[in-house]
């Protein structure tokens, strides 16, 4: 009997060795499933060609149904409440799914899940040049979320990296127009707001699908550690200069009102002196006007009387006494001032000896 005749053992080759099993895993799974379901429906391992063909058809149908079930199972996906699902059909965006159970059929359709609710953050740090030519180290944290998942996925290659570069550009723009001392002290909040505004303006043309919630400065805007000692010395010198200027302003504020007061006092004294002299002159004029009629009536007598009054006024203020002997050319001088001075000296010496 030939080795390939009906009824012979077909599992062996002509030399009596067992044939290798080249059945794939999928074929094996379909065959086993068909045998099980064939037993359920009464097919069993029928004898003859009719039973074998019937079993093959049932196995094929059941295997096909199993494959369809597996494919449908693999096509199902769940979208979380914080996510949106972008569905592409043959590379074209066809729909965006929200939370729930959905189906996409690969390889025709692809699904990308994007978190659109979580607030994320990214930190950016850089060394930049300020308006007053100082070098400053700036570090910020940007809080953002995805507001357009389609743009976020396909408009830019790397949205987070794009956000970092845009933040650094906004920092350089704002810090480059701000003095270092202002950025470190009273204008820190203004710098933060300006950087946030500039960042939003830079990101807008990119349509990156990112919404900026807030930008915060981390720490202080400061100089690099390598130049900090020299910078501190410069700041101390500026503070000393400011202190001296304030002291000068305080002294000026004190001296100017004082000088103005003294000037007003001198002006008032001058005005008083002028008024007094004018009044005195007017009085003298009035007195001479009264003497004029008397002088016109008796000039010699009036002149003599005025001379005597003048000499009396002058000599009454002197400590010297002069005696004019009538009818003689001699004049006696009595030095009363020297006598009084000598008497005072002798009296002081006597008092010291007594002590």
C-alpha positions as CSV (number, residue, x, y, z in Angstrom):
1,X,0.0,0.0,0.0
2,X,1.3,3.4,-0.9
3,X,2.0,5.8,1.9
4,X,-0.4,8.3,0.6
5,X,-3.3,6.0,-0.1
6,X,-6.6,6.5,1.8
7,X,-6.7,4.8,5.2
8,X,-2.9,5.1,5.6
9,X,-1.4,7.2,8.4
10,X,-0.9,10.6,6.8
11,X,0.9,12.0,9.8
12,X,4.0,10.1,8.6
13,X,6.2,10.7,5.5
14,X,7.2,7.9,3.1
15,X,10.1,7.0,5.3
16,X,7.9,6.5,8.4
17,X,8.9,9.7,10.2
18,X,6.3,12.0,11.7
19,X,5.5,15.1,9.7
20,X,6.3,18.5,11.3
21,X,3.2,20.5,12.4
22,X,3.3,23.8,10.5
23,X,-0.1,24.9,11.9
24,X,-0.1,28.6,13.2
25,X,-1.4,29.6,16.6
26,X,-4.4,31.3,15.0
27,X,-5.2,28.2,12.9
28,X,-4.8,26.0,16.0
29,X,-7.1,28.3,18.0
30,X,-9.7,28.3,15.2
31,X,-9.5,24.5,14.9
32,X,-9.9,23.9,18.6
33,X,-12.8,26.3,18.8
34,X,-14.5,24.7,15.8
35,X,-14.1,21.2,17.3
36,X,-15.7,22.4,20.6
37,X,-18.6,24.1,18.9
38,X,-18.9,21.3,16.4
39,X,-19.4,18.9,19.4
40,X,-22.1,21.2,20.8
41,X,-24.0,21.3,17.6
42,X,-23.7,17.5,17.0
43,X,-21.1,17.6,14.3
44,X,-18.4,15.7,16.2
45,X,-15.6,14.1,14.2
46,X,-17.8,12.8,11.4
47,X,-16.6,10.0,9.1
48,X,-16.4,10.6,5.4
49,X,-16.2,13.7,3.3
50,X,-19.6,15.1,4.0
51,X,-19.1,15.3,7.8
52,X,-15.7,16.8,7.4
53,X,-16.9,19.6,5.1
54,X,-19.7,20.5,7.4
55,X,-17.4,20.7,10.4
56,X,-15.0,22.9,8.4
57,X,-17.8,25.4,7.6
58,X,-18.9,25.6,11.2
59,X,-15.4,26.1,12.4
60,X,-14.8,28.9,9.9
61,X,-18.0,30.7,10.9
62,X,-17.3,30.4,14.6
63,X,-13.7,31.5,14.1
64,X,-14.8,34.5,12.1
65,X,-17.3,35.5,14.8
66,X,-14.6,35.1,17.5
67,X,-12.3,37.3,15.4
68,X,-15.0,39.9,15.0
69,X,-15.6,39.9,18.8
70,X,-11.9,40.3,19.5
71,X,-11.6,43.1,17.0
72,X,-14.6,44.9,18.5
73,X,-13.2,44.4,22.0
74,X,-9.9,45.9,20.9
75,X,-11.7,48.8,19.1
76,X,-13.4,49.9,22.3
77,X,-11.8,52.6,24.5
78,X,-12.8,54.7,27.4
79,X,-12.3,58.5,27.7
80,X,-11.7,59.8,31.2
81,X,-13.6,62.9,32.5
82,X,-10.5,65.0,32.3
83,X,-9.7,63.9,28.8
84,X,-10.8,64.5,25.2
85,X,-10.1,61.9,22.5
86,X,-9.1,63.0,19.0
87,X,-10.1,60.5,16.4
88,X,-8.4,60.4,13.0
89,X,-9.8,58.4,10.1
90,X,-7.2,57.7,7.4
91,X,-5.2,60.6,8.9
92,X,-8.0,63.1,8.9
93,X,-9.6,64.5,12.0
94,X,-13.2,63.3,12.0
95,X,-14.4,63.8,15.6
96,X,-13.4,64.6,19.2
97,X,-14.9,62.4,21.9
98,X,-15.6,63.4,25.4
99,X,-15.9,61.2,28.6
100,X,-17.5,57.8,28.0
101,X,-17.2,54.5,26.0
102,X,-16.3,54.9,22.4
103,X,-15.2,52.8,19.4
104,X,-12.4,53.3,16.9
105,X,-11.5,50.8,14.3
106,X,-7.8,50.3,13.7
107,X,-5.9,50.6,11.5
108,X,-8.3,52.9,9.7
109,X,-8.7,55.1,12.8
110,X,-6.3,56.3,15.4
111,X,-7.2,57.7,18.8
112,X,-5.1,60.3,20.8
113,X,-6.2,61.0,24.4
114,X,-5.4,64.5,25.6
115,X,-5.8,65.8,29.2
116,X,-7.7,69.1,29.0
117,X,-8.6,69.7,32.7
118,X,-5.4,69.3,34.7
119,X,-3.4,72.4,35.5
120,X,0.2,71.7,34.6
121,X,3.3,73.8,35.2
122,X,6.7,74.3,33.7
123,X,9.8,76.1,35.1
124,X,12.1,78.3,33.1
125,X,15.4,79.8,34.3
126,X,17.9,82.0,32.5
127,X,20.7,84.5,32.8
128,X,19.7,87.8,31.2
129,X,20.9,91.4,30.7
130,X,18.9,94.2,32.3
131,X,18.3,97.7,31.1
132,X,21.2,99.1,33.2
133,X,23.6,96.5,31.8
134,X,23.6,94.2,34.8
135,X,23.5,90.4,34.5
136,X,20.4,88.9,36.3
137,X,19.3,85.4,37.1
138,X,15.5,84.9,36.7
139,X,13.4,81.8,37.4
140,X,9.7,81.6,36.7
141,X,6.9,78.9,36.9
142,X,4.2,78.9,34.2
143,X,0.9,77.3,35.0
144,X,-1.1,76.2,32.0
145,X,-3.7,73.7,30.6
146,X,-4.8,72.4,27.2
147,X,-7.8,74.4,25.9
148,X,-7.7,73.0,22.3
149,X,-6.5,69.4,22.1
150,X,-6.4,69.3,18.3
151,X,-4.0,72.3,18.1
152,X,-2.1,71.0,21.0
153,X,-1.5,67.7,19.3
154,X,-0.9,68.7,15.7
155,X,-0.1,72.5,15.4
156,X,3.4,72.3,17.0
157,X,5.9,69.5,17.3
158,X,6.5,69.9,21.0
159,X,4.0,72.2,22.8
160,X,5.8,72.1,26.2
161,X,9.2,72.9,24.6
162,X,7.6,75.7,22.6
163,X,6.1,77.1,25.8
164,X,9.6,77.1,27.4
165,X,11.1,78.9,24.5
166,X,8.3,81.5,24.5
167,X,8.6,82.0,28.2
168,X,12.4,82.6,27.9
169,X,11.8,85.1,25.1
170,X,9.2,87.0,27.1
171,X,11.6,87.1,30.1
172,X,14.4,88.5,28.0
173,X,12.1,91.1,26.5
174,X,10.8,92.4,29.8
175,X,14.0,92.1,31.9
176,X,15.9,93.9,29.1
177,X,13.7,96.9,29.6
178,X,13.8,96.9,33.4
179,X,16.5,98.1,35.8
180,X,17.9,95.4,38.0
181,X,17.2,97.3,41.2
182,X,13.6,97.9,40.2
183,X,13.1,94.2,39.3
184,X,14.5,93.2,42.7
185,X,12.4,95.6,44.8
186,X,9.3,97.6,44.2
187,X,8.6,96.7,40.5
188,X,8.7,92.9,41.0
189,X,5.0,92.5,40.6
190,X,5.0,94.8,37.6
191,X,7.7,92.6,36.0
192,X,5.6,89.4,36.6
193,X,2.6,90.9,35.0
194,X,4.5,92.2,32.0
195,X,6.2,88.8,31.4
196,X,2.8,87.1,31.6
197,X,1.3,89.5,29.1
198,X,4.3,89.2,26.8
199,X,4.1,85.4,26.9
200,X,0.5,85.3,25.9
201,X,1.2,87.6,23.0
202,X,4.1,85.4,21.8
203,X,2.1,82.2,22.0
204,X,-1.0,83.5,20.3
205,X,0.2,83.2,16.6
206,X,1.4,79.6,17.3
207,X,-2.1,78.3,18.0
208,X,-0.5,75.8,20.3
209,X,-3.8,75.0,22.1
210,X,-2.3,76.1,25.5
211,X,-4.1,78.5,27.9
212,X,-1.8,80.3,30.4
213,X,-3.4,80.6,33.9
214,X,-0.6,82.3,35.8
215,X,3.1,83.1,35.7
216,X,5.0,83.3,39.0
217,X,8.5,84.5,39.8
218,X,10.4,82.0,41.8
219,X,12.6,83.7,44.4
220,X,14.1,87.2,43.6
221,X,15.6,88.6,40.5
222,X,19.2,88.5,41.4
223,X,22.8,88.5,40.0
224,X,24.7,85.3,39.5
225,X,26.7,84.0,42.6
226,X,30.0,84.7,40.9
227,X,29.5,88.5,40.8
228,X,27.2,88.9,43.8
229,X,30.0,90.2,46.2
230,X,30.9,93.0,43.7
231,X,27.2,93.7,43.1
232,X,26.5,94.0,46.9
233,X,29.4,96.5,47.2
234,X,27.9,98.5,44.4
235,X,24.5,98.4,46.0
236,X,26.0,99.5,49.3
237,X,27.7,102.4,47.6
238,X,24.4,103.4,46.0
239,X,22.6,103.2,49.4
240,X,25.4,105.4,51.0
241,X,25.0,107.9,48.1
242,X,21.3,107.9,48.6
243,X,21.7,108.4,52.4
244,X,24.1,111.3,51.8
245,X,21.7,112.9,49.4
246,X,18.9,112.5,51.8
247,X,21.0,114.1,54.6
248,X,21.9,117.0,52.3
249,X,18.2,117.4,51.4
250,X,17.3,117.4,55.1
251,X,20.0,120.0,55.9
252,X,18.9,122.1,52.9
253,X,15.2,121.8,54.0
254,X,16.3,123.0,57.5
255,X,18.7,125.8,56.5
256,X,16.6,127.4,53.8
257,X,13.6,128.2,56.0
258,X,16.1,129.4,58.7
259,X,17.9,131.6,56.2
260,X,14.6,132.9,54.8
261,X,13.5,133.8,58.3
262,X,16.8,135.6,59.0
263,X,16.4,137.4,55.7
264,X,12.9,138.5,56.6
265,X,14.1,139.6,60.0
266,X,16.9,141.7,58.5
267,X,14.5,143.2,56.0
268,X,12.1,144.1,58.8
269,X,15.0,145.6,60.8
270,X,16.1,147.6,57.8
271,X,12.6,148.8,57.1
272,X,12.3,149.8,60.8
273,X,15.7,151.6,60.7
274,X,14.7,153.4,57.5
275,X,11.4,154.4,59.0
276,X,13.1,155.6,62.2
277,X,15.7,157.6,60.3
278,X,13.1,159.1,58.1
279,X,11.0,160.1,61.1
280,X,14.1,161.5,62.9
281,X,15.1,163.5,59.8
282,X,11.5,164.7,59.5
283,X,11.6,165.7,63.2
284,X,14.9,167.5,62.7
285,X,13.6,169.3,59.7
286,X,10.5,170.3,61.6
287,X,12.7,171.6,64.5
288,X,14.9,173.6,62.2
289,X,11.8,175.0,60.5
290,X,10.7,176.2,64.0
291,X,14.1,177.6,64.7
292,X,14.3,179.4,61.4
293,X,12.1,182.3,62.4
294,X,14.1,182.8,65.6
295,X,17.4,182.6,63.7
296,X,16.0,185.1,61.2
297,X,15.2,187.4,64.1
298,X,18.5,187.0,66.0
299,X,21.0,185.1,64.0
300,X,24.0,185.6,66.3
301,X,22.2,184.6,69.5
302,X,20.6,181.6,67.9
303,X,23.9,180.4,66.4
304,X,25.6,180.8,69.7
305,X,22.9,178.9,71.5
306,X,23.0,176.0,68.9
307,X,26.8,175.8,69.3
308,X,26.6,175.6,73.0
309,X,23.9,172.9,72.9
310,X,26.0,170.9,70.4
311,X,29.1,171.1,72.5
312,X,27.1,170.1,75.6
313,X,25.7,167.1,73.8
314,X,29.2,166.0,72.6
315,X,31.1,166.6,75.9
316,X,28.5,165.0,78.1
317,X,29.5,161.6,76.6
318,X,33.2,162.1,77.3
319,X,35.2,161.2,80.5
320,X,37.5,164.1,80.0
321,X,37.1,167.5,81.6
322,X,38.5,170.7,80.1
323,X,38.4,174.1,81.9
324,X,38.7,177.2,79.9
325,X,40.0,180.1,81.9
326,X,38.2,183.2,80.7
327,X,40.7,185.7,79.3
328,X,43.6,183.3,79.2
329,X,45.0,181.1,76.4
330,X,45.7,178.2,78.8
331,X,43.3,175.3,79.0
332,X,43.4,172.9,82.0
333,X,42.9,169.2,81.3
334,X,41.9,166.8,84.0
335,X,42.3,163.1,83.0
336,X,39.4,161.7,85.0
337,X,39.4,158.5,83.0
338,X,43.0,157.6,83.9
339,X,42.4,158.5,87.6
340,X,39.3,156.3,87.7
341,X,41.1,153.4,86.0
342,X,44.1,153.7,88.4
343,X,41.7,153.7,91.4
344,X,40.0,150.5,90.2
345,X,43.3,148.7,89.8
346,X,44.5,149.6,93.3
347,X,41.2,148.5,94.8
348,X,41.4,145.1,93.1
349,X,45.0,144.6,94.4
350,X,43.9,145.5,97.9
351,X,41.1,143.0,97.8
352,X,43.4,140.2,96.6
353,X,45.9,140.9,99.4
354,X,43.1,140.7,102.0
355,X,42.1,137.4,100.7
